[in-house]
Amino acid sequence: MTIREWVVRPIPAYASLLLLQLKVIWGMWWARDLTSGDTSSYFITAHRWSLDGWYDLIWSPLYTVYYGSFLLWTSDAYRATIAHRLVLVLITTLLVLALMRRLLEPRVAWLAAAWWAVQPVNHNVLYEVHLLGVVPVVLACLVQLGPASPHRRGVALAILLAATLFLRNELLVPTLLLAATTALHELRAWRQGDPQTRAGWRRLLAASSPSVGVILVFVGLVAASPRSLADLSGALEAKHTQNVCQIYAFGYQQRHEDWQKSPWTECPDLMSRTFGRALPTMTQAFRANPQAMLGHFAWNVSLIPSGLQVLVFGVTASGIRPGYEPIVQTPWAIALSMLLGLLGLSGVVVVASEWSYWWSNWIRPRIWGWLTLAFACAGCLGIMVMQRPRAEYLFAVEIAIQALAGFCLQAIIRRLGVETRMAQAFPLAILLLLIAVPSYYPDKTHRGPRPLRQAYHDLAPFQGLLAARDVMIVTPGYTFELCAYLSRPGGQRCEALSYYELRDKATAAGGWWSLLDARGATMLYVNEGMQADPSMRAALADAEAAGWEVVMRKTTSKGERLLLRRRGVRSVEGVRADPLRVTWS
């Protein structure tokens, strides 16, 4: 066996791609901050699940179980969060390669999967739950790409249905499309045979029984839930209306300058002004002000080219963010888009000219896999219009584009008759990629600040103190996230105020201690940046006289970090009475 034959075998192919992915993400554990936003909310439910099996049917219980499984291994929120991201990235990459190897020739499949592996949006995803959402889509496609049978189609449908009910509700559209197509196919096959025979009933039973099982499990979990059906329905509506509020406010802020409040926490103000109610559903918003909602949809449509560029290239030619994350703007995105379009057009011409070969040998045997992937993309189209074309919502589209680009490349290679040359060059191509592709994350000597992780680890030893009743802590931002990651097993968690929101009010209120008394603050976490504020430095000098005591003091190369509490605050389990002094190099 030659090297060019050996590298396309399963074990070398998966191993080499795994090495490429590991190189790309190497250093994630010392460079990434603790994930903020939605992940901190999911941490609360994941933490509870790891302790007593509690779950919330409304908020992605499958993700809760996945995330919570890592909290069985470690109680450190940072370790669990980074580990569950790292494992998810590696598993997803290997699943993408498995899918590509079913759809494409092995060498082209590896190149398509490598494209996925190096894309920043796939491993630097803002929230891990979105990446987990594409896993059921890939699994359903893989099931469909085996020997065609009613049972396989039924299992694929059940996978998407389970993902819709327990992971990502937006998978409802591809689930319904696949259910309708499967039902029509099985009914057609039954009618072409003898409707009186048992074979037709067996086909329908094989196609439907897995989904029936999923529905029964869901009904059982709803019945066992401590919340009533009305409560669950209300929670689902609250989740939807909050989402509508935030996505409309963010897009409005991009288009207009007359409203500059936070789209995440202050969007009800804009919704009340525009639609007459603080938290309307999308249907209610459209009925109240169709023009405003059509403007929202049109804006999202205008962002689709930019969103697709970020999705498949990691950069965009537009200066407007299609998602919520920062973007890399470069005119090279136009050239890359044109090259991809040229590849697609050339491939379509070649496939059309040899349609009989490609249909009978490549497309028809894999048609159910392609259909399942197409249905997932159809669901993404609705998301792009109603939500926004954010790359994290469109992973199925990315996989489809990479698979179609690989298919076109495969057709062109065959037409040019260079299969042998490609086979000879392929081992060298793998080696060059492994050498040339850099790590996305900086090495330890160039890593940037990680303020949320730093604050979490500083405050973690005082979890009992923070979870006490009526505790209000002032922190340098990340108010919700810190209290979420520091929540107690029973669900108790602190409330927090942001130093940055209070900073300009301290002088008018008569100083920091008067302001903190007025706001009900009982604890104050001070980092090096806050101590650069002259008013804060002056306040810290008078802390003891104002009735505050230092319970933690850490000296670092950049300054000092402190945790202060108002005298009389008691902890749930007690904390050390003397200040904790630690010196870090």
Secondary structure, DSSP 8 states (H G I E B T S, - for coil): --HHHHTTSHHHHHHHHHHHHHHHHTTHHHH-----THHHHHHHHHHHHHHH----TTS-HHHHHHHHHHHTT-S-HHHHHHHHHHHHHHHHHHHHHHHHHHHS-HHHHHHHHHHHHH-HHHHS-SSHHHHHTTHHHHHHHHHHTSS--HHHHHHHHHHHHHHHHHT-GGGHHHHHHHHHHHHHHHHHHHHHS-TTSHHHHHHHHHHHHHHHHHHHHHHHHHHHSSS-HHHHHHHHHHHHHHHHHHHHHHHHHHH-SS--S-TTTSHHHHHHHHHSSSS--HHHHHHH-HHHHHHHHHHHHHTHHHHHHHHHHS-BS-SS-SSSS---B-THHHHHHHHHHHHHHHHHHHHHHTHHHHIIIIIGGGHHHHHHHHHHHHHHHHHHHHT---GGG-HHHHHHHHHHHHHHHHHHHHHHT-HHHHHHHHHHHHHHHHHHS--SS--GGG----HHHHHHHHHGGGHHHHTSTT-EEEESS-HHHHHHHT--TTS---EEEEHHHHGGGTTTTTSHHHHHHHHT--EEEE-HHHHTSHHHHHHHHTTTTTTEEEEEEEEETTEEEEEEEETT---SS---SS-EEEE--
